[in-house]
Each structure stands twice: as structure tokens, then as C-alpha cells.
């Protein structure tokens, strides 16, 4: 039967204690942080009995600590634990105990010596005589760490080898020496030794966009010039780029690397590529400005249509000469004539390109007194009607 003090402590703990993670589970507790004055940080944790064991990994406000000492004889009401703050996060390829050709990337919080005090330096070179002590929680995963396994501690340039190990008091003590082994298979970017012995090394794809800025009008398009490097070597064929637009209401971009202006505004278009999810993609960005679509004048035909003017046509001769213009761009002349059989050339459909604008003149209606034309200009999309009034068709 629990005592009154025990019941009071448990009630207070449940009401006022904070949630603390112990080996992934939640425990209620009280704690205080203590500084040793030697750069080490400790905490004293009070919990109910049998909630924390020596070597347990404890997270207090996301701070990782390892239980160094657990005291129960002080009280039958609470358990007092001394914790030390971890100063390392280790990532190591832990071999499969049933198949050492396979390994799994595993992370451990740990406590190491002061690395700067552990290095032996000769002529500015860190020698293999350097040694380091590392403490990890003893778990089913850390038990699979083997002698001669390699790991990085204290930065991505610090590879070490397991020279000895001891399991005691809920922790595994690793004694490390500097590793002079070839780092060909090391992931030096992330500080993971021998990673590429067991995993496929990712390729680095770098996307380059020639244009740094693009300015276009609403409804206009502009094609980007894009190239991709794989591990620093240009790919012979540019793959399909993955595009993103900071504001999809302003501009869009399609699989042909073509930007289209939608509404007035500014945005950024970013592109990248990688062959697999494990590859590394380095993208590029272009700044896009979309301006208002310019107002285009109407098509002007010369001479202007006049209901009171009649045009007489004679076989084999030009009767009337016309031109089309828009915003100062003028087409070559075009004529209405009668051939030797008295058939008016107004039946033709003619495209007239002056190099700046393309005009199409098409006869859509003809009778004895009137010829009707549809005129269009492809660059601006403008259209117009034009009529030629005939006095008579004479030979």
C-alpha cells in the first residue's frame, strides 16, 4: 500500500510535472540544469520509481541527455537521476548481423571527449595517434557496432575507427582512433563513413537557365534556354525540367520550357531536375515581369471604302490598287482585276507578308455590284471588313 507521501508526490507530479521522453516513451518529471564549469552540462531529474534506468536516452525540451547515475536509496517516494547532455549526433552504417554485406544508416546521440584535446598534431597534420572516447546508449542497434567500424565525430572532416568497445552500466563505451583508410566510399558532405559501400551514391544534377530575367506582355510567350549537368558533365539531351512558379496567376511554364504571361505582375520561375528521389537537384531561377498587353490600332485599308464611289473594271487591267496597314506596318499593294474572260480576281485568297506583319485578304462575297473582303493580320490578331462597289462589269 502506498504511503501518504508517495500519493502526494505522484499527484503533484501528474499535475505539475513536465512531459519528458525516455527512450521514446513519455514520463512525468521535475528537473534542473546544472553546469559543471568544465563545458559539460548536467541535469538532475526527479521521477516516480523505476521510470529511468542508467544509460537511457532522455529528451528534455528537445535537449538529448544520457542517464549517468540513478539513485533510488534516497527515497522510497521518488527516483533521482543524474543526466549528462549529449554533445554529438552520430550517423553510422550499422551492419546487418546476419549479412555484413548490408548495412543500415543509424543515428545515435552520444557524449564524447573534447575533440580539440584528443587530437595529436604533427606539422599541422592530425596523426593516427589521435584517440577519442565516445559513449552511446546501449540499445539493440548500438550493440551491432563492430570493431574497425568507421564513423565521423566532430565534423565532416573527422573520420575515426572503433579500436575497442566496452558495454557497461547501460552504455557502450567506444574507444576511437583516427582512421587513415581511403574515404572513397564516405559521404563526406553529411559525415557518414562507408555509406556508398552499401547505398547507391546519388548523382548531382545542376540546372542552368541562360536567361536571368524575362520580360513579356500578357498572352505572349518566351522560351527559356536550359541545360543540365550530371556530376559536372553536360547531358547530351536536356531532360524534362520540373518547374515551379512563385505566383501561378502571373505566369505559367510548360514542358517545353516556355513561359507565358498571364496577368500584369512579377514572379519567379524555378527549374530543377533529378533522375531519382535519392539524387541531388541544384536548380536555377529566372525573374519574370509581365506587362500589360499593348493596345493595337485597327486595320486601315487605302483607299477608304466610300459608298458613293464606283469602280469600273476592264478585262485584263487593274482597276483598283489597295494597301493594308496597322500601327505603321503597311502591306504591299494588291489589286482587283478582270481576266481576259471577264472573271474578277476578287475570288482569290491572298497572303501578303511585308516582313513585319502578315496580312491575309480573302474574298468572301461577290455579286454584280459589290465585292466583300475579310482582311486579317496574324501578328496582332486584328480583322476588318472591306467592300468594293462596282458600277458594272464591262468588257
Secondary structure, 3 states (H helix, E strand, C coil): CCCHHHHHHHHHHHHHCEEEEECCEEEEEEEEEEECCCCCEEEEEEECCCCCCCCCEEEECCEEEEEEEEECCCCCCCEEEEEEECCEEEEEEEEECCEEEEEEEEEEEEEECCHHHHCCEECCEECCCCEEEEEEECCCCHHHCCCCCEEECCCCCCEEEEEEEEEECCEEEEEEEECCCCCCCCECCCCECCHHHHCCCCCEEEEEECCCEEEEECCCEEECCEEEEECCEECCCCCCCEEEECCCCCEEECCCCEEEECCCEEEEEEEECCCCCCCEEECEEEEEEEECCCCCCCCEEECCCCCCCCEEECECCEEEEEEEEECCEECCCEEEEECCCCCEHHHCEEEEECCCCEEEEEEEEECCCEEEEEEEECCCCCEEEEEEEEEEECC
